[in-house]
């Protein structure tokens, strides 16, 4: 029997503004597929929506397939594939990043910090359950084929179904195993009158393309409802699923309307040992933030006004901003080319959702907001000056590094809630020892500096006799007062008094 793999995504293009390979796999062999992560790009203006779906699928894909509920029977012109590089470009551009600084030589007068490089974060994997083959039933599908065409390496069929049991029976009779409770998840979409977009891989065409990963699928539709249906994607999920949503609008941020969106702490210092394990550290930061907020929230990781008239499309820029051609590939359809740029209003939002049945009982409803403020998740580390310093300024510099490292550890513990870090005790201790070693040279330098200042003060001080030399010229040669000068002045005072008192002329006055 020919092997088939169905992936029923939660991507509804019905209320869906977005569907992102967040459904369940259908497979008829033991190995199954695993989905390490899933991503979706949404471009929304008015009621017009373009959705691009990608999944990092691993395993023997065979004839991979997925099923997507859609609000109308899509035509071939509404569907295409794009290069996977667009997802990588968006990830590199907006992923949480680590910025690295180096201390300058404290023994020089230069006090700059040079930005070396920025490291883009990556997301953790998502494991989905494995399926087993099963065949049951015949007929009574009440399933009708509406359209049938090929796009790239995909064979696409659009179906209509009268009930979920018939659709499930159709899938299983064609050799695909779906989760036992898929019936109840499919039923709401069927009752809403939606059609089903079934995509299978033409393995021969795929091999001829000589590519290792399946190309992302993009579809365009019009709907007043702006949603991300997650419920269908939880059918065979093994624990929480992880998804990144890249959203473009002509207004401001895209935000959930029926769930809260939180911001991840940003612009915080981290210890230097976090550099080699930054992905793990950030996942811990994200998980702690989600835990504190009840896990039924979306996390904002990036938001930026990248309109054509805004020259500051990132700060700092880990990669070149998206070009007009790249944005057009991503589904942004309302911009106009302009020289090496474009014109038109555009806001980019990156959201992270980690979902399961317990915490996301409803599909996510989105809304475009007027909020155009910029935000990015960024952390930084600062490397001390690497040389063994012997100048007098080494001691205060080492003290400053000690204090900074204590602050970095405090920030690290607060963000990650790691209770035990084996090497944390040596993180500050190292510079305590270096400061103690540099202390004698610093004390000697302080002593010499004090002596120099005292000498300078003596040179600057002007004795009283020097002032008399300059200002009391009548004191005579040398400007020195005789030792009997005070007694002489005391003796003259009574004589002057009696002289004025006895003189009749002064009495009349």
C-alpha positions as CSV (number, residue, x, y, z in Angstrom):
1,X,0.0,0.0,0.0
2,X,1.2,3.4,-0.8
3,X,2.2,5.5,2.2
4,X,0.4,8.8,2.9
5,X,0.9,11.3,5.6
6,X,-1.9,13.8,6.4
7,X,-1.4,16.8,8.5
8,X,-4.6,18.4,9.5
9,X,-3.6,21.9,10.4
10,X,-5.4,24.2,12.6
11,X,-5.0,26.8,10.0
12,X,-8.4,27.8,9.1
13,X,-8.7,30.2,6.4
14,X,-12.1,30.8,7.6
15,X,-12.1,32.8,10.6
16,X,-8.6,32.3,10.3
17,X,-6.4,35.0,9.7
18,X,-3.8,32.5,10.1
19,X,-3.1,28.9,10.1
20,X,0.3,27.7,10.7
21,X,0.8,24.1,10.3
22,X,-0.6,23.8,13.8
23,X,-2.7,20.8,13.1
24,X,-2.2,17.1,13.6
25,X,-0.4,14.6,11.6
26,X,-2.0,11.6,9.8
27,X,0.3,8.8,9.0
28,X,0.3,5.1,8.3
29,X,3.7,4.1,9.3
30,X,5.3,3.7,12.7
31,X,8.1,6.3,12.5
32,X,5.7,9.2,12.0
33,X,6.7,12.8,11.7
34,X,7.9,15.3,14.3
35,X,7.3,19.0,14.0
36,X,10.2,20.8,15.7
37,X,8.6,24.2,15.3
38,X,6.0,26.0,13.3
39,X,5.8,29.4,11.9
40,X,3.2,31.5,10.0
41,X,3.4,34.8,8.2
42,X,0.2,36.9,8.1
43,X,-0.3,40.0,6.0
44,X,-3.5,41.8,6.7
45,X,-5.1,44.9,5.2
46,X,-8.9,45.4,5.6
47,X,-10.5,42.1,5.1
48,X,-7.8,40.8,2.7
49,X,-5.4,38.3,4.2
50,X,-2.4,36.5,2.9
51,X,-1.1,33.5,5.0
52,X,2.1,31.7,4.5
53,X,2.7,28.4,6.4
54,X,6.0,26.7,7.2
55,X,6.8,23.8,9.5
56,X,10.2,22.3,10.4
57,X,9.1,18.7,9.7
58,X,11.5,15.8,10.4
59,X,11.1,12.1,9.5
60,X,10.2,10.1,6.5
61,X,7.8,12.5,4.9
62,X,6.7,10.1,2.2
63,X,3.6,11.7,0.6
64,X,3.2,14.4,3.2
65,X,-0.3,16.0,3.4
66,X,-2.2,18.5,5.4
67,X,-5.8,19.6,5.6
68,X,-6.8,23.2,6.1
69,X,-10.3,24.5,6.6
70,X,-11.0,27.4,4.3
71,X,-14.0,29.8,3.9
72,X,-14.3,29.4,0.2
73,X,-13.3,27.1,-2.7
74,X,-9.8,28.5,-3.5
75,X,-8.6,28.8,-7.0
76,X,-5.1,27.9,-8.3
77,X,-4.3,31.6,-8.7
78,X,-4.8,32.2,-5.0
79,X,-2.2,29.6,-4.0
80,X,1.6,29.5,-4.5
81,X,4.8,28.5,-2.8
82,X,7.6,30.8,-1.7
83,X,11.3,30.4,-0.8
84,X,11.9,29.2,2.8
85,X,14.6,32.0,3.0
86,X,11.8,34.5,3.8
87,X,11.2,32.8,7.1
88,X,14.9,32.7,7.9
89,X,15.1,36.4,7.0
90,X,12.3,37.3,9.3
91,X,13.7,35.2,12.1
92,X,17.2,36.7,11.8
93,X,15.6,40.2,11.7
94,X,13.3,39.9,14.7
95,X,14.5,37.0,17.0
96,X,15.5,37.8,20.6
97,X,19.1,38.7,20.5
98,X,22.2,38.9,22.6
99,X,24.4,42.0,22.2
100,X,28.0,41.7,23.2
101,X,30.3,44.5,24.5
102,X,34.0,44.6,25.4
103,X,35.5,46.8,28.1
104,X,38.2,49.1,26.9
105,X,41.6,49.2,28.6
106,X,41.1,50.9,32.0
107,X,44.8,51.9,32.0
108,X,44.2,54.3,29.1
109,X,42.1,57.5,28.8
110,X,39.7,55.9,26.3
111,X,36.4,54.9,27.8
112,X,34.4,53.4,24.9
113,X,32.5,50.2,24.5
114,X,32.6,48.6,21.0
115,X,29.6,46.7,19.8
116,X,31.0,43.4,18.4
117,X,28.1,41.4,17.2
118,X,24.5,40.5,17.8
119,X,23.3,36.9,18.1
120,X,19.9,35.9,17.0
121,X,17.9,33.6,19.3
122,X,16.2,30.5,18.0
123,X,13.1,28.7,19.2
124,X,12.8,25.4,20.8
125,X,11.3,22.4,19.2
126,X,7.8,21.0,19.4
127,X,7.1,17.3,19.5
128,X,3.9,15.9,18.1
129,X,2.5,12.4,18.7
130,X,3.2,9.5,16.3
131,X,0.3,7.9,14.5
132,X,-0.4,4.2,13.6
133,X,-2.1,2.9,10.5
134,X,-5.7,1.9,10.6
135,X,-8.3,1.3,7.9
136,X,-12.0,1.2,8.5
137,X,-15.4,1.7,6.8
138,X,-16.6,2.4,3.3
139,X,-18.8,4.9,1.5
140,X,-21.1,7.3,3.2
141,X,-18.3,9.8,3.2
142,X,-20.6,12.7,2.1
143,X,-17.4,14.2,0.8
144,X,-17.3,16.0,-2.6
145,X,-14.2,17.1,-4.6
146,X,-14.6,20.7,-5.6
147,X,-11.2,21.6,-7.2
148,X,-8.1,19.6,-8.1
149,X,-4.8,21.1,-9.3
150,X,-1.1,21.1,-8.8
151,X,1.2,23.9,-7.4
152,X,4.9,23.3,-7.3
153,X,5.4,19.9,-5.7
154,X,1.9,19.8,-4.1
155,X,-1.2,18.1,-5.3
156,X,-4.1,20.2,-4.0
157,X,-7.7,19.0,-3.6
158,X,-10.6,21.1,-2.2
159,X,-13.3,19.1,-0.5
160,X,-16.7,19.8,1.0
161,X,-18.0,17.5,3.8
162,X,-21.4,17.1,5.3
163,X,-20.2,15.9,8.7
164,X,-17.0,15.3,10.6
165,X,-17.6,11.5,10.7
166,X,-17.7,11.3,6.9
167,X,-14.5,13.3,6.5
168,X,-12.8,11.2,9.1
169,X,-14.0,8.1,7.4
170,X,-12.7,9.4,4.1
171,X,-9.3,10.0,5.5
172,X,-9.0,6.6,7.2
173,X,-10.4,4.7,4.2
174,X,-7.6,6.2,2.2
175,X,-5.0,4.9,4.6
176,X,-4.5,7.8,7.0
177,X,-4.6,7.5,10.7
178,X,-6.1,10.5,12.6
179,X,-6.5,11.1,16.3
180,X,-9.5,9.5,17.9
181,X,-11.1,12.8,19.0
182,X,-10.5,14.6,15.6
183,X,-14.2,14.2,15.0
184,X,-15.2,16.7,17.6
185,X,-12.4,19.2,16.5
186,X,-13.5,19.0,12.8
187,X,-17.2,19.3,13.5
188,X,-17.3,23.1,14.3
189,X,-15.6,24.0,11.0
190,X,-17.9,21.7,9.1
191,X,-21.0,23.3,10.8
192,X,-19.6,26.7,9.8
193,X,-19.9,25.7,6.1
194,X,-16.2,25.6,5.5
195,X,-14.4,23.7,2.8
196,X,-11.2,21.7,3.3
197,X,-8.0,22.4,1.5
198,X,-6.1,19.1,1.2
199,X,-2.5,19.3,0.2
200,X,-0.4,16.2,-0.6
201,X,3.2,16.0,-1.7
202,X,3.9,14.7,-5.2
203,X,7.1,12.9,-4.2
204,X,8.4,12.6,-7.7
205,X,8.0,16.3,-8.3
206,X,9.6,17.1,-5.0
207,X,12.7,14.9,-5.8
208,X,13.1,16.7,-9.1
209,X,13.2,20.0,-7.3
210,X,16.3,18.7,-5.4
211,X,15.4,20.5,-2.1
212,X,15.7,19.1,1.4
213,X,12.7,20.8,3.0
214,X,9.1,21.2,1.8
215,X,8.5,24.8,0.4
216,X,6.1,27.0,2.4
217,X,2.6,27.3,1.0
218,X,1.0,30.7,0.7
219,X,-2.7,31.4,0.1
220,X,-4.8,34.6,-0.2
221,X,-8.4,35.0,0.8
222,X,-10.9,37.6,2.0
223,X,-12.7,37.3,5.3
224,X,-14.0,39.7,8.0
225,X,-13.0,37.3,10.7
226,X,-9.4,37.6,11.8
227,X,-8.5,34.4,13.8
228,X,-5.8,31.8,14.4
229,X,-7.6,28.5,15.0
230,X,-5.5,26.5,17.4
231,X,-8.0,24.0,18.6
232,X,-7.6,21.7,15.6
233,X,-3.9,21.7,16.0
234,X,-4.1,20.2,19.5
235,X,-5.6,16.9,18.3
236,X,-2.4,14.8,18.6
237,X,-0.1,17.3,20.4
238,X,2.4,15.8,22.8
239,X,2.4,18.6,25.3
240,X,2.3,22.3,24.5
241,X,3.0,23.3,20.9
242,X,5.2,26.3,20.0
243,X,4.4,28.7,17.2
244,X,5.9,32.0,15.9
245,X,3.5,34.4,14.3
246,X,5.0,37.1,12.0
247,X,2.3,39.6,11.3
248,X,2.2,42.6,8.9
249,X,-0.5,45.3,8.9
250,X,-1.0,48.8,7.4
251,X,-1.9,50.2,10.8
252,X,0.0,49.2,13.9
253,X,0.7,46.2,16.1
254,X,-1.3,43.0,15.6
255,X,-2.6,41.9,19.0
256,X,-4.9,39.2,20.3
257,X,-8.4,40.3,21.1
258,X,-9.5,37.5,23.4
259,X,-6.2,36.8,25.1
260,X,-3.6,39.0,26.7
261,X,-0.3,39.8,25.1
262,X,2.6,40.3,27.4
263,X,6.1,41.8,26.9
264,X,9.2,39.9,27.7
265,X,11.7,41.7,29.9
266,X,14.2,43.4,27.6
267,X,17.5,45.4,27.7
268,X,18.7,43.4,30.7
269,X,22.3,42.4,31.5
270,X,23.3,38.7,31.6
271,X,26.5,37.0,32.9
272,X,29.1,36.2,30.3
273,X,28.5,32.5,30.8
274,X,25.0,32.9,29.2
275,X,26.6,33.5,25.8
276,X,27.2,29.9,24.9
277,X,23.7,28.8,26.1
278,X,21.7,31.9,25.1
279,X,19.0,29.8,23.4
280,X,18.5,27.8,26.5
281,X,18.6,30.9,28.7
282,X,16.0,32.7,26.6
283,X,13.7,29.7,26.5
284,X,13.9,29.7,30.3
285,X,13.1,33.4,30.5
286,X,10.1,33.0,28.2
287,X,8.8,30.0,30.1
288,X,9.1,31.8,33.5
289,X,7.3,34.8,32.1
290,X,4.5,32.6,30.7
291,X,4.2,30.7,34.0
292,X,3.8,33.9,36.0
293,X,1.0,35.0,33.7
294,X,-1.0,31.8,33.7
295,X,0.3,30.5,30.3
296,X,-2.9,31.6,28.6
297,X,-1.1,34.6,27.0
298,X,0.8,35.4,23.9
299,X,4.3,36.9,24.2
300,X,5.4,39.9,22.2
301,X,9.0,39.5,20.9
302,X,9.3,42.2,18.3
303,X,7.3,45.2,17.1
304,X,8.6,47.9,14.7
305,X,7.2,50.6,12.4
306,X,8.8,49.7,9.1
307,X,6.8,52.1,6.9
308,X,8.5,53.3,3.7
309,X,8.9,56.8,5.1
310,X,10.6,55.6,8.3
311,X,14.4,55.3,7.8
312,X,14.9,53.7,11.2
313,X,13.7,50.2,10.4
314,X,15.7,48.5,13.3
315,X,18.1,49.6,16.0
316,X,20.5,48.0,16.0
317,X,20.1,46.0,12.8
318,X,21.2,42.4,13.1
319,X,20.6,42.0,9.4
320,X,19.5,44.2,6.5
321,X,15.8,45.2,6.7
322,X,13.3,43.5,4.4
323,X,13.4,44.7,0.9
324,X,10.3,45.4,-1.2
325,X,10.8,42.1,-3.1
326,X,11.1,40.1,0.2
327,X,8.1,41.8,1.6
328,X,6.1,41.0,-1.5
329,X,7.2,37.3,-1.2
330,X,6.0,37.4,2.4
331,X,2.5,38.4,1.2
332,X,2.6,42.2,1.8
333,X,0.5,43.3,-1.1
334,X,-0.2,47.0,-0.5
335,X,3.3,48.5,-0.9
336,X,4.6,50.3,-4.0
337,X,8.3,50.0,-5.1
338,X,10.4,53.2,-4.8
339,X,14.0,53.2,-5.9
340,X,15.8,50.9,-3.5
341,X,13.0,51.0,-1.0
342,X,9.2,51.1,-1.0
343,X,6.4,53.5,0.0
344,X,3.4,52.7,2.1
345,X,2.4,52.1,5.8
346,X,3.7,48.9,7.3
347,X,4.0,47.6,10.9
348,X,5.7,44.4,11.7
349,X,4.8,42.3,14.8
350,X,6.4,39.0,16.0
351,X,4.4,37.0,18.6
352,X,5.2,33.7,20.3
353,X,2.4,31.4,21.5
354,X,2.9,28.2,23.4
355,X,-0.5,26.5,23.5
356,X,-2.4,23.5,24.8
357,X,-6.0,22.5,25.3
358,X,-6.0,23.5,29.0
359,X,-4.8,27.1,28.5
360,X,-6.2,27.9,25.1
361,X,-9.9,26.8,25.1
362,X,-10.7,29.2,22.3
363,X,-9.1,30.0,18.9
364,X,-7.1,33.2,18.9
365,X,-8.9,36.3,17.5
366,X,-6.6,39.0,16.3
367,X,-7.0,42.7,15.8
368,X,-4.9,45.5,14.2
369,X,-4.3,48.3,16.6
370,X,-3.0,51.9,16.1
371,X,0.0,51.2,18.4
372,X,3.1,51.9,16.3
373,X,5.6,51.9,19.2
374,X,8.8,50.0,18.7
375,X,9.9,47.1,20.9
376,X,12.4,44.3,20.8
377,X,13.7,41.6,23.1
378,X,17.4,42.2,23.7
379,X,19.9,41.3,26.3
380,X,23.6,42.2,26.6
381,X,26.8,40.9,28.1
382,X,30.0,42.8,28.8
383,X,33.4,41.2,28.7
384,X,36.0,42.6,31.1
385,X,39.3,43.8,29.6
386,X,41.2,40.5,29.1
387,X,44.8,41.6,29.9
388,X,46.5,41.3,33.3
389,X,46.5,44.9,34.4
390,X,49.3,46.4,36.5
391,X,48.5,50.1,36.4
392,X,47.1,51.9,39.5
393,X,43.6,52.1,37.9
394,X,43.4,48.3,37.9
395,X,42.1,48.1,41.5
396,X,39.1,50.4,41.0
397,X,38.4,48.8,37.6
398,X,38.3,45.3,39.2
399,X,36.0,46.6,41.9
400,X,33.6,48.0,39.3
401,X,33.7,44.6,37.5
402,X,32.9,42.9,40.8
403,X,29.8,45.1,41.3
404,X,28.7,44.7,37.7
405,X,29.0,40.9,37.9
406,X,26.9,40.9,41.1
407,X,24.2,42.9,39.3
408,X,24.4,40.5,36.3
409,X,23.9,37.5,38.5
410,X,21.0,39.2,40.2
411,X,19.4,40.0,36.9
412,X,20.0,36.4,35.7
413,X,18.4,34.8,38.7
414,X,15.4,37.2,38.5
415,X,14.8,36.4,34.8
416,X,15.4,32.7,34.9
417,X,14.7,31.6,38.5
418,X,17.6,29.2,38.3
419,X,18.1,28.1,41.9
420,X,21.6,26.6,41.4
421,X,24.4,27.6,39.1
422,X,27.6,25.7,39.9
423,X,29.9,28.2,38.4
424,X,28.2,31.4,39.7
425,X,30.2,31.5,42.9
426,X,33.5,31.8,40.9
427,X,31.9,34.5,38.6
428,X,32.5,37.2,41.2
429,X,35.3,35.5,43.2
430,X,37.7,35.7,40.3
431,X,37.7,39.5,40.4
432,X,37.8,39.7,44.2
433,X,41.1,37.9,44.0
434,X,42.3,40.1,41.2
435,X,41.3,43.3,43.1
436,X,43.2,42.1,46.2
437,X,46.3,41.5,44.1
438,X,46.1,45.0,42.6
439,X,45.4,46.7,45.9
440,X,49.1,47.3,47.0
441,X,49.9,49.1,43.8
442,X,46.7,51.2,44.2
443,X,47.5,52.2,47.8
444,X,51.0,53.2,46.8
445,X,49.6,55.3,44.0
446,X,47.1,56.9,46.3
447,X,49.9,57.7,48.8
448,X,52.1,59.3,46.1
449,X,49.1,61.3,44.8
450,X,48.3,62.6,48.3
451,X,52.0,63.8,48.7
452,X,51.8,65.4,45.3
453,X,48.6,67.3,46.2
454,X,50.0,68.5,49.5
455,X,53.1,69.8,47.8
456,X,51.0,71.6,45.2
457,X,48.9,73.1,48.0
458,X,52.0,74.4,49.7
459,X,53.2,76.0,46.5
460,X,49.8,77.6,45.9
461,X,49.4,78.9,49.5
462,X,50.5,82.7,50.0
463,X,51.9,83.5,53.5
464,X,50.7,86.6,55.3
465,X,54.0,88.3,55.0
466,X,53.9,87.9,51.2
467,X,50.5,89.7,51.2
468,X,52.0,92.5,53.3
469,X,54.8,92.9,50.9
470,X,52.4,93.5,48.1
471,X,49.7,95.5,49.8
472,X,51.3,97.5,52.7
473,X,54.1,99.5,51.1
474,X,54.8,101.8,54.0
475,X,56.0,99.1,56.3
476,X,59.5,99.7,55.2
477,X,62.2,97.8,53.7
478,X,61.6,94.1,53.7
479,X,57.9,94.6,54.6
480,X,58.4,93.1,58.1
481,X,56.8,94.5,61.2
482,X,59.1,95.4,64.1
483,X,58.5,93.4,67.3
484,X,57.6,96.6,69.3
485,X,55.1,97.9,66.7
486,X,52.1,96.7,68.6
487,X,53.2,98.4,71.9
488,X,53.9,101.6,70.0
489,X,50.4,101.7,68.6
490,X,48.8,101.1,72.0
491,X,50.7,104.0,73.5
492,X,49.7,106.4,70.8
493,X,46.0,105.7,71.2
494,X,45.5,107.6,74.6
495,X,47.7,110.5,73.4
496,X,45.5,111.0,70.4
497,X,42.4,110.8,72.6
498,X,43.5,113.5,75.0
499,X,44.7,115.7,72.2
500,X,41.4,115.9,70.5
501,X,39.5,116.2,73.9
502,X,41.5,119.2,75.1
503,X,41.6,121.1,71.9
504,X,38.7,123.7,72.0
505,X,38.4,123.7,68.2
506,X,37.4,120.0,68.2
507,X,35.0,120.5,71.2
508,X,33.0,123.1,69.2
509,X,32.8,120.8,66.4
